[in-house]
């Protein structure tokens, strides 16, 4: 029997609200078609994206073709993958075959990707369907706020006067509003975890070397070692179970990435209650009461779940790690800065320019010493996590801030850099972390991150799920139209909102 128009619309509305795992299960079991699932999300994008400007290119025709292939495979009796039909977005810096990888830069508007990036290919192989590219700061370098030269500002659906975070802010907003079940971002100091906290979703930053990647996106040459080691691809989702599905698909070595390790996705169970160190104010630089309360709430949830939760004085060598991170990256980045500054454009260069002015490149001898410091800090963290397999702390030590604060002046930049300090140091050390929501305070989402030993994402995911089971899931949400504090909402450039790459 054919469904009525009203019934079909109701089904499609229900589909985009479902978790990714439930969506894939419904497709595999024939409850819905992959095409219905994709159409549900495309309709949601058409409805919501003009208000938030998170999806920069809608891949409608390609997505429908991929969904139709999935439906034909099911009809032929083939076994479908764990993410069959699940729609996902892809950050503008990550190649999708045949689609421009713009980095949010006008000059790269027509930079067609010859092939899928490794994580995109893995998600496709598991049955997932890319439905769009997502916004980010210009070249990933213009700041924490998701604003690009080519596509403009992305709007936080909880409050237009607050940033959605970045640099994977487009994916955070797309997932939070139901335009995609999964987002594929990347993180070198909080870029999936900060949007997760600010948008009320979950995110995984894996161990360096857990997910393979090929960073040769612009040109044939490999970027430097800091860019290779610090940047990790990472999924965003509305639930921890969905993060786990994406993790299982994305993990594993590939010959195109010599840094990717053949380590099992799941380690041996730990004896007794797992110890969790709690650090509410890393480095003692201050923490907002709402963020402190979020960490305390998550700690109580973990205690209730049977974890051995203990407050500890601090994390190892935080300020030393932040200084080394800044000096190593500035040194690697300095030769390219004149060209990059031109690409960032007027105003877009302020965030990096302030950092470069403060942190001059190291000499050869200084760089050698810094590399030794880097290894020593990693050793200190390994020893710390040997005693406490998990660490609970803030993602960002303030609630979501106003858009562009970090590029406004030096005080704003320092404030944002200080607030994201635990993200920065854990990226520098290369350990995994899961960001998970804890609730809503004053109308804005709150969250924490759970950090683990290298290659023990499984421990982080299990603990984050325990928090989620006790505190709930916050999204999907409909975008709020007015700023909460009376500030003017950001303007969404109508020429770009919902742009399609297809004719």
BELMOWO-V488674 format. One record per run of one state. SS is the DSSP state (H for helix, E for strand, - for the rest). FROM is the first residue (numbers start at 0). TO is the last residue. Records with the same first field share a line. If there is no record, write none. Layout:
SS->FROM-TO + FROM-TO
This chain:
-->0-3 + 17-18 + 28-32 + 52-53 + 58-58 + 75-85 + 91-98 + 100-104 + 108-110 + 112-116 + 125-127 + 134-136 + 140-145 + 148-150 + 153-167 + 176-180 + 187-191 + 199-200 + 205-209 + 211-223 + 230-230 + 237-238 + 252-252 + 254-255 + 257-273 + 279-280 + 284-287 + 304-306 + 311-316 + 334-335 + 344-348 + 358-362 + 387-388 + 393-403 + 408-408 + 419-419 + 429-431 + 441-442 + 452-455 + 471-498 + 500-502
H->4-16 + 19-27 + 33-51 + 59-74 + 105-107 + 117-124 + 137-139 + 168-175 + 192-198 + 224-229 + 239-249 + 281-283 + 288-303 + 317-333 + 336-343 + 349-357 + 363-386 + 404-407 + 409-418 + 420-428 + 456-470
E->54-57 + 86-90 + 99-99 + 111-111 + 128-133 + 146-147 + 151-152 + 181-186 + 201-204 + 210-210 + 231-236 + 250-251 + 253-253 + 256-256 + 274-278 + 307-310 + 389-392 + 432-440 + 443-451 + 499-499
